[in-house]
Amino acid sequence: MSTPIHVFARWKVKEGNMPVVVELLKVVHTRTRQEKGNLFYKIHQSQADANTLILFEGYENEAAQKAHVNAEHFIKVVVEQIVPLLEEREVTLATPIDGLT
């Protein structure tokens, strides 16, 4: 049995760039949901800071998560287009604790 991997990413978007980032995320969301091994891809906006996004992603296992970050759409859209529009980017990989999720 493989262990699911969840990703918690916090992106602080540079002032004025949120509309562009949201449009690009629409593409990433659609393509990621089509990936084999993706369980979910949810995007949230912080209530405390409108320029902060929280991404919550789920993958069947580590191999599926690694395939995601190596996918063409991830590199071309996230790495090449979105990351330059961010002030900060923090990514945490986690595994669910049985009985507590």
Helices and strands as residue ranges (DSSP letters): E 5-13, H 18-33, E 38-45, E 52-59, H 62-69, H 72-73, I 74-82, G 83-85, E 86-94
